[in-house]
Amino acid sequence: MRAKVRTVIAVVGAALLIGCVSGPAVSDSAVSKGGPGKPTERDRVLVFSKTAGFRHDSIPDGVSALKDLGAAHGLAVDATEDGGAFTSRNLARYDAVVFLSTTGDVLDEAQQKAFEGYIGRGGGYVGIHAAADTEYDWAFYGGLAGAYFQSHPAIQPAKVNVEDRAHPATSHLGESWERTDEWYNYRSNPRDRAHVLASLDESSYTGGTMNGDHPIAWCQEYRGGRAFYTGGGHTKESYADTAFRQHLLGGIRWAVGAAQADCRPEKGYAPLFDGTAESLSQWKQAGPGSFTLSDDGTLTSSGGMGMLWYAATAFGSYSLKLDWKMASDSGDDNSGVFVGFPPSDDPWSAVDKGYEIQIDATDAPDRTTGSVYSFQSADISKRDRALNPPGEWNTYEIRVEGERLRVYLNGEKINDFTNTDPARSLRDGHVGIQNHGADDRVSFRDIRIKELPGKASRSSAPPGD
């Protein structure tokens, strides 16, 4: 396998982005890549579209689309329908393998073993549509794909609810996505095992059989590798659709390690801010500046220094998740997430009596992204591997249990801090987001919380009410 943090396998039915080969590619010597943002060669993807059952007539369109995306975005793509390409030596050449509408038993036992080893060494997988209708007797593959196909109704339009708008496969979409496709029902629900990116609104079409919880795209870390699956892609028209092509590109970028995201399963979170003006009714601005709510449900800071804080409830033991990105042209913006502070109209109360999880590209280590501001730096090497660049979305999980505070960036733990200051306590406090200054623009989406066993939340009236 090429020397790289992540290797990804995408099987989309033909070659992904650049070249197209009719048979298994011959291995070249491994080529080392530079550090983050400094590749010495392009990421390489193998598109695999062998079928042993139903064959989709959209496969050539899928191959062509993947080649176009590769050419435009610096991905080298080979395509094959020969299972002989699945050798340890050959797979090591690729950063991802895309299964494009494969069906039936497409790999023999030796090829399966080579692929399992590839994933175990950090390889990546991308499954498109009928990739879920593949290798029913190979348990490893079933876990990798996330769920097996069961049935489908006729091709028809449906509403897709976008559950994660930070992942590169879905960050370009609104809260819902109307499109026409052949909508699969699955034999099991992957939600407990994988991170659901989008789900079908079964009331928007006929023939859904998953009792109202119908994932249609998901991602997961699986046995050492990365796995992304989307149920779309039956129709030829899908591969000419700009939004669907971006969906595929984002999934591939994550699978090859070119973009980061939190793909841990997520259940049990309640929204504090869901993109609507109504959900802001329990938030309060402290100090100067403001946040602007855009039509796509994004809050963006301006002016300051102030803070928008959730005034209805103080929290004790919880997991707080939110999506953020630096939004100015400079890419050097300043903001943060405050936790554990008492109710106040003065933003400095949060500074003096709570803790800030920093968002800032350039400063001292204990004052940059992922730090507990001025108290403890993030693990810089882990932070830098997990961080997406300015203009792209990141996800924080801030986990508070007792006086312990842990920070996860795109699923990677980057800070573990314990409060020992008697003037502060994480056991009972509010949460908020900072607007730092006139030149600092940071955007936020989907602020949600899950209370953990421990002290219950406490309602509190905002000052002056």
C-alpha positions in Angstrom: 0.0 0.0 0.0 1.3 3.4 -0.8 2.8 5.4 2.1 -0.2 7.5 3.2 -2.2 8.1 6.4 -5.3 6.7 4.7 -5.8 4.3 1.8 -9.3 4.1 0.3 -11.0 1.6 -1.9 -13.9 2.7 -4.1 -15.7 0.3 -6.3 -18.0 2.2 -8.6 -18.1 0.0 -11.6 -15.3 1.4 -13.7 -12.4 3.7 -13.3 -12.7 6.8 -11.2 -11.0 9.8 -12.4 -8.2 9.6 -14.9 -7.1 6.4 -16.6 -9.2 3.4 -17.5 -7.7 -0.1 -17.7 -9.5 -3.2 -19.0 -7.7 -5.6 -16.7 -5.8 -5.6 -13.3 -3.2 -2.9 -13.2 0.4 -3.8 -12.7 2.0 -2.6 -9.5 4.5 0.1 -9.5 6.9 0.8 -6.7 5.3 2.6 -3.8 5.6 6.3 -3.9 5.7 8.3 -0.7 3.6 11.4 -0.4 4.4 14.7 1.3 2.7 16.0 4.4 -0.8 17.4 4.6 -1.5 19.7 1.6 1.8 18.7 0.0 1.2 15.6 -2.2 3.9 14.5 -4.5 1.4 12.7 -6.7 -2.3 12.5 -7.1 -4.6 10.3 -5.0 -5.4 7.1 -6.9 -8.7 5.4 -7.0 -9.7 2.0 -8.5 -13.3 1.8 -9.8 -14.6 -1.8 -9.8 -17.9 -2.6 -11.6 -18.1 -6.3 -12.1 -21.5 -7.8 -12.0 -22.6 -11.4 -11.4 -26.3 -10.5 -11.2 -28.4 -7.6 -12.5 -26.4 -5.2 -14.6 -27.2 -1.4 -14.4 -27.1 0.4 -17.7 -25.9 3.5 -15.8 -22.5 2.0 -15.1 -20.8 3.6 -18.1 -22.3 6.9 -17.1 -21.0 6.4 -13.6 -17.5 5.6 -14.8 -17.5 8.6 -17.1 -18.6 10.9 -14.3 -15.9 9.6 -11.9 -13.3 10.2 -14.6 -14.5 13.7 -15.1 -14.4 14.4 -11.4 -11.0 13.0 -11.1 -9.6 15.0 -13.9 -11.1 18.2 -12.4 -10.0 17.5 -8.8 -6.6 15.8 -9.1 -7.6 12.2 -8.7 -6.0 9.4 -10.8 -8.6 6.8 -11.7 -8.3 3.3 -13.0 -11.3 1.2 -13.9 -11.7 -2.6 -14.1 -14.2 -5.4 -14.1 -11.6 -8.0 -13.4 -11.5 -9.5 -10.0 -7.9 -10.3 -10.6 -7.1 -6.7 -9.7 -7.7 -7.6 -6.1 -4.2 -8.7 -5.1 -2.3 -7.2 -2.1 0.4 -5.9 -4.4 -2.0 -4.2 -6.8 -4.5 -2.8 -4.2 -1.5 -1.1 -2.5 -1.3 1.3 -5.4 -4.7 2.8 -4.5 -6.0 5.2 -2.0 -9.6 4.1 -2.5 -11.6 1.4 -4.2 -15.1 2.3 -5.5 -17.7 -0.5 -5.9 -19.9 0.9 -8.6 -23.2 -1.0 -8.8 -21.5 -4.3 -8.4 -23.9 -7.2 -8.0 -23.6 -10.8 -6.8 -20.4 -12.7 -6.0 -17.7 -10.8 -7.7 -14.5 -11.9 -5.8 -13.1 -15.3 -5.1 -11.8 -16.3 -1.7 -8.2 -15.2 -2.4 -9.4 -11.8 -3.7 -11.6 -11.3 -0.7 -8.7 -12.0 1.6 -6.5 -9.5 -0.2 -9.2 -6.9 0.0 -9.7 -7.5 3.8 -6.0 -7.0 4.3 -6.1 -3.8 2.3 -8.9 -2.3 4.5 -7.1 -3.5 7.6 -4.0 -1.6 6.5 -6.0 1.7 6.2 -7.6 1.3 2.8 -10.8 3.0 1.9 -14.1 1.8 0.3 -16.8 3.7 -1.6 -20.0 1.8 -2.4 -22.5 3.2 -4.9 -26.1 1.9 -5.2 -26.0 -1.8 -6.0 -22.8 -2.2 -4.1 -25.3 -3.2 -1.4 -26.5 -6.0 -3.6 -23.1 -7.7 -3.6 -21.4 -10.6 -1.7 -24.2 -11.7 0.6 -22.2 -14.6 2.0 -19.1 -12.5 2.8 -19.7 -11.1 6.3 -16.7 -8.8 6.2 -18.1 -7.1 3.1 -21.6 -6.8 4.6 -20.1 -4.9 7.6 -18.1 -2.7 5.3 -21.0 -1.8 3.1 -23.1 -1.2 6.2 -26.3 -2.9 5.0 -27.5 -5.3 2.3 -30.2 -4.6 -0.3 -33.7 -6.0 0.3 -36.1 -4.5 -2.2 -37.1 -1.4 -4.1 -40.2 0.3 -5.5 -40.4 1.9 -8.9 -38.1 4.8 -9.7 -39.8 8.0 -8.4 -39.0 11.3 -6.8 -38.4 11.5 -3.0 -37.3 13.8 -0.3 -33.9 13.1 1.2 -33.3 14.6 4.7 -29.7 15.6 5.1 -28.7 14.7 8.7 -25.0 15.7 8.5 -24.2 18.9 6.7 -20.5 19.0 7.7 -19.3 15.8 5.9 -17.8 16.6 2.5 -20.4 14.3 0.8 -23.3 16.4 2.1 -21.9 19.8 3.1 -23.0 21.3 -0.2 -26.7 20.3 0.3 -29.5 22.0 2.1 -31.5 20.5 4.9 -33.4 18.5 2.4 -32.7 17.2 -1.1 -35.3 16.5 -3.7 -34.2 13.9 -6.3 -35.4 11.0 -8.4 -33.9 7.6 -8.1 -34.5 3.9 -7.4 -34.8 3.9 -3.6 -33.5 0.8 -1.9 -34.9 -0.8 1.2 -32.2 -2.5 3.3 -32.3 -5.7 5.3 -31.0 -3.9 8.4 -30.7 -0.4 9.7 -27.0 0.7 9.8 -27.6 3.6 12.2 -26.2 1.7 15.2 -23.0 0.8 13.4 -22.4 3.7 11.0 -22.8 7.5 10.9 -25.9 8.4 8.9 -25.4 11.3 6.5 -28.8 11.3 4.9 -32.1 9.5 5.2 -35.3 9.1 3.1 -38.6 10.7 4.1 -40.8 7.7 3.6 -43.9 9.9 3.5 -42.6 11.6 0.3 -42.8 8.5 -1.9 -44.3 5.0 -2.0 -42.7 1.7 -1.2 -40.4 2.5 1.7 -40.3 -0.4 4.2 -38.0 0.8 7.0 -40.6 2.2 9.4 -39.7 5.8 9.0 -36.0 5.5 9.8 -34.5 5.0 6.4 -30.8 5.8 6.0 -29.7 6.2 2.4 -26.1 7.4 2.8 -23.6 6.8 5.6 -19.9 6.5 6.5 -17.9 4.6 9.1 -14.4 3.7 10.2 -14.3 -0.1 9.6 -11.6 -2.5 10.8 -8.8 -0.1 10.1 -10.2 1.6 7.0 -12.8 4.1 5.9 -16.1 3.2 4.3 -18.6 5.4 2.6 -21.9 4.2 1.0 -24.6 6.0 -1.0 -27.9 4.3 -2.1 -28.3 6.7 -5.0 -27.0 6.2 -8.5 -29.4 3.8 -10.3 -30.3 6.2 -13.1 -28.1 7.5 -15.9 -29.4 11.0 -15.0 -27.9 10.8 -11.6 -24.4 11.0 -13.0 -25.2 14.2 -14.9 -26.6 15.8 -11.7 -24.3 18.4 -10.2 -25.4 17.8 -6.6 -25.1 14.0 -6.9 -21.6 14.3 -8.5 -20.5 16.5 -5.7 -22.0 13.9 -3.3 -19.8 11.2 -4.8 -16.7 13.4 -4.9 -17.1 14.3 -1.2 -17.5 10.7 -0.3 -14.3 9.8 -2.2 -12.3 12.7 -0.8 -13.2 11.5 2.7 -12.4 7.9 1.8 -8.9 8.7 0.5 -8.2 10.9 3.5 -8.2 14.2 1.6 -11.0 15.5 3.8 -11.9 14.7 7.4 -15.2 14.1 9.2 -16.7 12.6 12.3 -18.1 9.2 11.1 -18.8 7.7 14.5 -22.4 6.6 15.0 -24.6 9.4 16.4 -27.8 8.9 18.3 -29.7 10.6 21.1 -28.8 14.2 20.4 -31.3 17.0 20.8 -31.0 20.2 18.7 -30.2 23.5 20.4 -29.9 25.3 17.0 -31.3 23.5 14.0 -30.9 26.2 11.4 -34.3 27.9 12.0 -35.0 31.3 13.5 -37.4 29.6 15.9 -34.6 27.5 17.4 -32.7 30.8 18.2 -35.5 32.0 20.5 -33.8 30.4 23.5 -30.4 31.9 22.7 -29.3 35.4 23.9 -26.6 37.8 22.6 -24.2 39.0 25.3 -22.0 42.0 24.5 -21.4 43.7 21.2 -21.5 42.2 17.7 -24.0 39.6 16.4 -24.6 36.5 14.4 -26.4 36.5 11.0 -28.7 33.6 10.1 -28.5 32.7 6.4 -31.2 31.0 4.3 -29.2 27.7 4.4 -29.4 27.6 8.2 -25.9 28.8 8.9 -25.0 31.3 11.7 -22.0 33.6 10.9 -20.4 35.8 13.4 -19.7 39.5 12.9 -18.3 42.2 15.2 -17.6 41.7 18.8 -16.3 40.8 21.2 -19.6 39.1 22.3 -21.2 35.8 22.7 -24.4 34.0 21.7 -25.4 31.7 24.5 -28.1 29.1 25.2 -30.0 30.8 28.0 -32.8 28.3 28.7 -30.8 25.5 30.4 -27.6 25.0 32.2 -26.0 21.6 31.6 -23.9 19.3 33.8 -22.8 16.1 32.1 -23.1 16.2 28.3 -21.8 15.8 24.8 -22.1 19.0 22.8 -21.6 18.7 19.0 -21.5 21.5 16.5 -20.2 22.1 13.0 -18.1 25.2 12.2 -15.9 26.7 9.5 -13.7 29.7 9.1 -15.6 31.9 6.6 -13.5 34.9 5.7 -11.4 35.2 2.6 -8.2 35.4 4.8 -8.9 32.0 6.4 -7.5 33.4 9.7 -10.6 33.9 11.9 -11.1 33.8 15.6 -14.0 32.4 17.6 -14.6 29.7 20.1 -17.1 27.6 22.0 -17.7 28.5 25.7 -18.8 25.9 28.3 -19.4 25.8 32.0 -20.2 29.5 32.7 -23.0 31.1 34.8 -25.8 33.1 33.2 -24.8 36.7 32.4 -25.3 39.5 29.9 -21.5 40.1 30.1 -19.5 37.9 27.7 -16.4 38.3 30.0 -18.2 36.3 32.6 -17.8 33.2 30.3 -14.1 34.1 29.8 -13.5 34.5 33.6 -15.7 31.8 34.9 -16.0 29.2 32.1 -13.8 27.6 29.5 -13.4 28.4 25.8 -12.6 25.7 23.2 -10.7 27.8 20.7 -11.2 28.3 16.9 -8.2 30.2 15.6 -5.6 29.2 12.9 -2.7 31.2 14.1 -1.6 31.9 17.7 0.3 30.3 20.5 -0.4 26.5 20.9 -2.6 27.1 23.9 -4.7 29.7 22.0 -5.3 27.9 18.6 -7.9 25.5 17.4 -8.7 22.7 19.8 -7.1 24.3 22.8 -8.8 25.0 26.1 -8.0 28.7 25.6 -4.9 29.8 27.7 -5.1 26.6 29.8 -4.1 23.7 27.6 -3.0 23.2 24.1 -4.5 20.5 21.9 -2.4 17.6 20.8 -1.0 19.5 17.7 -0.1 16.5 15.6 -3.5 14.9 16.1 -5.2 18.3 15.6 -3.4 19.0 12.3 -4.3 15.5 10.9 -7.9 15.9 11.8 -8.4 19.6 10.8 -10.0 20.6 7.5 -8.7 23.9 6.0 -10.5 27.3 6.1 -13.6 27.2 4.0 -14.4 23.6 4.8 -16.6 22.4 7.6 -15.3 20.8 10.8 -17.2 19.1 13.7 -16.4 19.5 17.4 -17.6 17.2 20.1 -17.0 18.8 23.5 -17.6 16.1 26.1 -18.0 17.3 29.7 -18.2 14.8 32.6 -17.7 16.1 36.1 -14.7 18.4 35.9 -13.2 16.5 32.9 -13.5 18.1 29.4 -12.6 16.3 26.3 -12.4 17.8 22.8 -12.9 15.7 19.6 -12.2 17.3 16.2 -13.8 15.4 13.3 -14.0 12.3 15.5 -10.4 12.5 16.7 -9.7 13.2 20.4 -7.3 16.2 20.5 -7.6 17.4 24.0 -8.3 16.0 27.5 -8.4 18.6 30.2 -9.4 18.5 33.9 -10.5 21.6 35.8 -8.7 22.2 39.1 -9.5 25.9 39.5 -11.9 26.3 42.5 -13.2 29.5 40.9 -14.6 27.5 38.0 -16.7 24.4 37.6 -17.8 22.4 34.7 -20.4 20.5 36.7 -23.1 23.1 36.0 -23.0 25.8 33.3 -24.2 27.2 30.0 -22.9 26.8 26.5 -22.3 29.6 23.9 -20.4 30.6 20.7 -18.2 33.6 20.4 -18.2 36.5 17.9 -14.7 37.8 18.3 -14.2 40.9 16.1 -15.0 42.8 13.0 -12.6 40.9 10.8 -13.4 37.5 12.2 -16.1 35.5 10.5 -16.8 32.0 11.7 -19.9 30.0 10.7 -21.8 27.4 12.7 -24.4 24.8 12.0 -26.4 22.1 13.8 -25.6 22.7 17.4 -26.9 19.7 19.3 -26.5 18.1 22.8 -26.8 14.7 24.4 -27.1 14.7 28.2 -25.0 11.9 29.8 -25.5 10.1 33.1 -24.7 12.4 35.9 -26.1 15.7 37.1 -29.3 16.7 35.3 -29.7 19.9 33.4 -31.1 22.9 35.2 -33.4 25.5 33.7 -32.5 29.1 34.4 -34.1 32.3 33.4 -31.9 34.7 31.5 -30.8 37.8 33.4 -33.4 40.5 33.4 -36.3 38.1 32.6 
